[in-house]
Amino acid sequence: TATNPTLLVEVLSPSTRDYDQGEKLDVYKEIASLHDVLLVEVDIPRIHHHYRTPAGWESRIADGLDATVKPVGLALELPLRRIYARRFPEG
């Protein structure tokens, strides 16, 4: 168990996807230290990025191997091409 997480990554599976994107996500959003939740698709290069703003939680989708995810709570950029390198190798 992590203490005071700022980023949480959840890999979606077909059997739990509805729960992960619904009830479970709602519980995650109650964690005061959390700034970003990434819901990672398995079969396609797509990440649902939920992030905290002063006005509340918002979301965006990073779609395709050329997309990137930029967590608001961290100074980094995550290219989907690298995240999915084993699943979708180039060439």
C-alpha positions as CSV (number, residue, x, y, z in Angstrom):
1,T,0.0,0.0,0.0
2,A,1.3,3.4,-1.0
3,T,1.2,6.3,1.4
4,N,0.1,9.7,-0.1
5,P,0.2,8.6,-3.8
6,T,0.2,11.4,-6.4
7,L,-0.1,9.1,-9.5
8,L,-2.1,5.9,-9.8
9,V,-1.9,3.6,-12.8
10,E,-4.7,1.0,-13.4
11,V,-4.4,-1.6,-16.2
12,L,-7.9,-2.3,-17.4
13,S,-9.0,-5.9,-17.9
14,P,-12.2,-7.0,-19.7
15,S,-13.5,-8.7,-16.6
16,T,-13.2,-5.7,-14.3
17,R,-13.3,-2.7,-16.7
18,D,-16.7,-1.4,-15.7
19,Y,-15.8,-1.5,-12.0
20,D,-12.4,0.0,-12.6
21,Q,-13.8,2.9,-14.5
22,G,-16.7,3.4,-12.2
23,E,-16.8,2.6,-8.5
24,K,-13.1,2.0,-8.1
25,L,-12.2,5.3,-9.9
26,D,-14.6,7.2,-7.6
27,V,-12.8,5.7,-4.5
28,Y,-9.4,6.7,-6.0
29,K,-10.6,10.3,-6.5
30,E,-11.2,10.5,-2.7
31,I,-7.5,10.2,-2.0
32,A,-6.4,13.7,-1.0
33,S,-2.8,13.4,-2.3
34,L,-3.8,11.9,-5.7
35,H,-3.4,14.2,-8.7
36,D,-3.5,11.7,-11.6
37,V,-5.2,8.4,-12.4
38,L,-4.2,6.6,-15.6
39,L,-6.5,3.9,-16.8
40,V,-4.5,1.9,-19.4
41,E,-6.2,-0.1,-22.1
42,V,-4.7,-3.5,-22.9
43,D,-5.8,-4.2,-26.5
44,I,-5.4,-0.8,-28.0
45,P,-2.9,2.1,-27.3
46,R,-5.2,4.3,-25.3
47,I,-5.0,5.8,-21.8
48,H,-7.8,7.5,-20.0
49,H,-6.2,10.3,-17.9
50,H,-8.2,11.6,-15.0
51,Y,-6.6,14.6,-13.2
52,R,-7.4,16.9,-10.4
53,T,-7.8,20.6,-11.0
54,P,-8.7,23.4,-8.6
55,A,-12.3,23.1,-9.9
56,G,-12.4,19.3,-9.5
57,W,-11.6,16.2,-11.5
58,E,-11.4,16.3,-15.3
59,S,-10.3,13.8,-17.9
60,R,-8.8,13.4,-21.3
61,I,-7.9,10.5,-23.6
62,A,-4.5,9.8,-25.0
63,D,-5.2,7.8,-28.1
64,G,-2.6,6.1,-30.5
65,L,1.1,5.4,-30.4
66,D,2.0,9.0,-31.2
67,A,0.1,10.4,-28.2
68,T,1.6,11.3,-24.8
69,V,0.3,11.6,-21.3
70,K,1.4,14.5,-19.1
71,P,0.5,13.9,-15.5
72,V,-0.3,17.3,-13.8
73,G,1.3,16.2,-10.5
74,L,4.6,15.3,-12.1
75,A,7.1,17.0,-14.4
76,L,7.2,14.3,-17.0
77,E,5.7,13.2,-20.3
78,L,4.8,9.6,-21.0
79,P,4.8,8.6,-24.7
80,L,2.3,5.8,-25.4
81,R,4.8,4.4,-27.9
82,R,7.1,3.6,-25.0
83,I,4.4,2.4,-22.7
84,Y,3.1,0.0,-25.4
85,A,6.4,-1.0,-26.9
86,R,6.1,-4.7,-26.1
87,R,2.5,-4.9,-27.0
88,F,2.8,-3.0,-30.3
89,P,6.4,-3.3,-31.5
90,E,7.5,-1.2,-34.4
91,G,8.4,-2.7,-37.7
